Amino acid sequence: MQLKCALALCAMLAATDVAACNLSTGTTAFAAGGASSALVEDGTLKPPLLEVVSLTRGVDGHASCDASGLLTLGVEWPRGTDYKLRELGFEFRVLGEDALAIFPREPVAGRVEGRRSEFVFLWRDGPPSEQSPIDLLVEVRAITPDNRRGPPAQVRIAAAPGG
């Protein structure tokens, strides 16, 4: 029994910093439904309006979240569409190399306030001595509950190490 406890403790200590960081981001998986699981392009939807609200790089320290990067993106849903923001999920995709793997592969939903939602993403960034510059072009698309995929909007995310 003591051996099992010791092994479990060692396994927990070996977990990565991000896995150990229990920061709640408020970003949840979006469950699109419909007859088919394949996403269908729909040009009648509008692209979202995007804003980089904040980007915080990892720092040197011993707390579980210190080596984590934190990115907050604002998404505003334009007027004149058949959908309310609460009914939509969003797909975030890096154009080009995605070495940091900041964004989930599946569509997500965020906290909604009116026509605006903020999405918070957490990733293993490391301390400043281990970081590389960030320069990403990110494409964001709305996903409807019946698997329709809207046109993309793009936002550039850039930061120096330690920035």
Secondary structure, DSSP 8 states (H G I E B T S, - for coil): -HHHHHHHHHHHHTS-HHHH-------EE----SS-SS-EE-TTS---EEEEEEEE---SSSSTTTTEEEEEEEEE--SSSS--GGG-EEEEEEES--SS--S-SS-EE-EEETTEEEEEEEEE---GGG---EEEEEEEEEE-TTSEE---EEEEEEE-TT-
